Structures are given as structure tokens and as C-alpha cells.
Amino acid sequence: MSSAGGILHAREGLRWFGVERVPVPPGLAAFVEHFWVLRWDLRGRGPHRQRVLTRPSVHMTFTGYLTSGATRARVAGVVREAFTEEISGEGRVVGAAFRPGGFRPFLDGPVSALTGRFPSVEEVFGDDGRALGEAVFAARDAGEAVGALAAFLEGRRPPPDPRAERVAGIVARIADGPGIVRVDELAAELGTSPRSLQRLFHEYVGIGPKWVIRRFRMLEAAGRAAAGGADWAALASELGYADQAHFVRDFTASVGTSPARYARDA
């Protein structure tokens, strides 16, 4: 994965861990974007701290530290700011990355209730969630663990939700369109009002469309910086900033370093 996938300073990070994406069964494709497995072996060296700039997606993650036996099963809502995850010893994470809007049909309420939170899988799914965690951590290998997770979700598969599909399409449009920088312009393109769009995102994505637009623009900027040779003034203008200074401030706050330094480091 590159910085465009949310892993910042990916070239350095991938020296210490590996990430594999696993396709989902057809029956889950409307809800889950992919399963993923992250592995690391840092025995004999210190912990690694990885900064991540998240996308507007909910994840279910099952982290097992093979050296200590510690486990953690949780649901990660949308994280507003970049966050840092620390890994040590030897371990593995098995996760499900839901499509934007794709977790809402599994919930009894709006996805915004999860935003900025990391509730346990048991808190969200009750005793069935606790049993799922036990099955994932008891699995002999990652393939078996992913299979247990897929079977759990397929057993709870909700009926098709046209609003979830619509939200996923809107978010994809934002991701693929660097020229989209204003909520009112996006709403007009979609034939709706900004307020209606905000309510839809609150319910299904967990965070507003303005944040989603800005986050994808930052991911775009991080990817351009990592590729090198960016014209910062031109990029700032392309991403909807009135001036380069404002862009640099936002980039530094999101990524943790200036775009020029990020480009050098990457």
C-alpha cells in the first residue's frame, strides 16, 4: 500500500510489516471493499510506530500478538485526524474494510455513533461478536481467520440498501475527482441540497462530505508528494486552496510534516 492508501511514509513502513488484501465473496461485495491481513516480526528490535491517514471507512480488526498472546478485537469508526499505531514483537491483524456506507446496514443506528471511537466487536455485535473474536484468534492461519470473518458477515448479511449504494458512489466520485472541492457544488451536481447530503453522510459514512472531500484531497497531495517533483502552488490551486500557505498548513497538520519534507523523506 502507498501513501494514497493511507499509510504515510509507506516505503519505510513496509520494511517492517507486510499487508495483503483479500477479495470478498460476491455476496458481501455491496458492503465490504476487501479483507486485509497485516503481518510483522519485530523480534529483536524495538517497536515500530506507523502514522496512518485514514479513509472514510469503518474497519473491523482482530489484532493478535503472537509473542505475548494478547488480543484485541474492535470496530474502528472514521478517524478524523491522522493516528499512529504501534506494533512490536510478532503479530498479525485480520481486518474487514467496509465500503463507505457499507457498515450502516449492519447497525441499528447512524454510523456517526462510531466516529472517532474504537468499540469492541463484542460491544457492537454482542455475544456473537465475542465468539467471532475467539474463532479468528484460534484460526491456524490467516486464510482460516478471514474465512471465519467472512462467514460471520455473510450470516448477518442485510438486504440491499439503495442509500448505501448511493453513498458509496458519491464517495467514489469524490475520490476520483480532484476538482471536487466544495460541498455545494457537489450537491448541485447530484441534484440535492448541501443539507440533505450532510444528513446522508452523517447516517451512512459517519462524517460530513466536507471532511471526506478534504481527506481525499490530502491523500492525493500525499501521493503526489511521495512521487516527487510536485509544483506546490499549482497543486494547492488544483485542490481548491486559495493560496499555497493554507495548503501547506493543512498538509502539515494532517500528515505531520510539510509537503516538501514529506517528498524528501519519501
N, C-alpha and C positions, 0 to 999 in steps of 0.2 A: 504494500500500500504506500502511496505517496502522500505528500502533504495535502494534495487535493482530496484525499480520502480522510483527512482529519488528523493523521499522525504527523506532528511537526518534527522537523529535523529527522525525517524518516531514514535517511541514509545512515545516520549514526545509530538510530534506534534499532534498525533491522540487523545490526551487528550482534544484538543481544537477545532478540526474540524473533520468532517467525510467525506469520499469520497466513492462514489458509481459509479461503471461502468455500463453502459447501452449498450446492444448489438445493433448493427446497422442492418437495413433492408438488406436483401440479395443483393439488387441492388446496395448498397453502399459499400459492403464488399471489393471490389477491391481497394477502395480509402481511406476509413475511418476504423481505427482499432477499435475504440469504442467511444461512447459518455460518458461523465462523469459529475457528479454533486458533488460539494463540498459545504457543509453547515457548518455554525458556529454560535454560540450565545455566544458572549463575553460581553454581557451587565453586568455591574457591576464590570468589571475588565479591566485591561489595554490591549493594542493591543498585538497581537502575531506576531512575525517575524519568517517566515519559510524559511529556506535555501533549495534550490532545485538544484539538479544536473540533467540537462535535457537530454533527449534522442534526437536523430537526427530526430525530427518530427516537423511538423507545427501544431499549435493548433488554433482553433477559439474559443474565450472565451467571455462570456457575464456575467459581474460581476454586481450584484445589492446589494447595501447596504440598507437593509430594514429600518434601524433606521434613516438614513439621506435622503433616496430617491435617492442618487447618483447612476449613472450607468456608465458602461464602456464596450464598445463592440470593440474588437480588434482581429487582426490576429497576432499570435506570431511566428516569424520565429525561426530558430535554434539559440539558445543562446550559444555562445562559452564557457563562463565561468559559474560557479555556480552563481545563483542570489537569492536574498531574496525578498519575497513577504510579505507584512504586511496586516493583517486583523484586523478589530475592529468592535465593536458593534455587530449587527446581519446581516447576509447576505448569499448570495448564488452565486455560479458560475456555469454556464452551459457551457460545452465545447465539442468540437469535436477534438479528437486526430487522425490526419491523419496518414496513413501508410507512412513510408519513401518513398518518391517519389510520394505519392498519391495526393499531392496538386498540382503538376505540371500540370496535365490535366485541372485544373480549371483556370490556369493563362495564360496570353499572353506572358510570358517570363520566364526566369530561376528562380528557387526557391532561388538562391543565392541573388536575389534582396531583399529578405525579411530577410536575415540572420542578426541577431543582432538588428532587428527592430521590432516595435510593431505598425504597421499602423492600423488605424481604419477599421472596417468592411466596412464602407461606402467608404473609400478611395480605397479599393480593389474591391468592388462589386457595387459601385455607389449607386443610389437611392434605388435599390433593397436591398442592404446591410443595408441602414438606416431603411427601412421598416421591415427588418428581426429583427433588434435590438428592434424596437418598439413592435413587436409581442412577442419576447422572454420575454421582461421585463413586458409585460402586462399579461402574462400567469398566470393562477390561481395557478398552481403548477409546480413542476419540470418536471413531465411527459408531461404536455402540452407544456412546453418550449422546451423540447427535440424533441417533435413531430414537432414543428414549424421549428426547425433547420434541422431536417431530411427531411421535405418536401421541404425546400429551396434547399438543396443539391441535392435531387432527381430530382427537377425541372431543375437543371443545370447539371445533370449527363452527363459527357462526354463519348464518345465511349471508348471501351477498349484501353489501351495503353500498348503494349508489353514491352516497355522500362521501364515504371513504375513498371510493374510486375517483370521485371528482377532486378531492383534496390532493390525492397522490398525483393526479395530472397537473394540478396547479403548481405544486411544489417542483415537479419535474420541469415545468415551463420556466419557473424562476431559476432553477439550477442551470438550465441550458441557455438562458438568455441574459448575458451580462448587461445588456442595455436596459433591463428592467430594474429601476432604482426607486420608483415611487409607488406607494400603495394605491393612490387614487388613479394613477394611470393603469395599473394592473386591473383594478376593479372595473374601470371603464372598458378595458379590453375584454373582460369576462362578462360584461353586461350586468353587473351588480353594483352595490354600493360599498364603499370602504367599510362601513359599519357591519354590513352583512358578512363581508369577507373576514373581518376580525372575529365575529361570533363563530363562524365556521372553523377558523383556525384554533380558537380557544377550545372548542369542543373536541376537535379531531387531532390537531397537531400538538396542542399543549402550550403554544406560544403564538404571538401575533405575526401577521405577514411582514410587518416592518423588520422584525428581528430576523425572520427567515431570509428576506432579501439581503439584509446586511451581512448575515453569516455566510451566505453563498458568495457574496462579493469578496469577503475576507478569504474564503477558501480559494477563490480564483486568484486573488492577489498573492497568497502564499505559494500557490503552484507556479505562478509567473516568476516570483522571486527565486524559487528553487531552481527554475530553468535557466535563470541568469539573463543579463542583458536587457532588463526592463527599463523603459522610459517612465520614471515615476510620475512625472507631471501628466503625461499622456494617459497612463493607467488610472490615475486619480480622476481625471476627467471622464474616462470611459466608464468608471464605476459610479459616477454620479456625484463626485465631490466637487464643491465649489472651488477648492484650492488644494494644493499638494500638502500643505501643513496639516490640514484637517485629516487628510487620508493617512499621513504618517502617524498622527496621534492615535487614530483608531486602530491602525495596524499594530502599533507598539503595544497598545492596551490589550488587544486580542491575542497576539502571538507571543508577546513577551520581549520582543526586541524590534529594532527599526527594520524596515524592509531592506535597506542597503546591507545592514549587518546580517540579516537572515540570508540574503543572497550570497554573501561571502561565506558564511558558515555552511550553507547547503551545498 
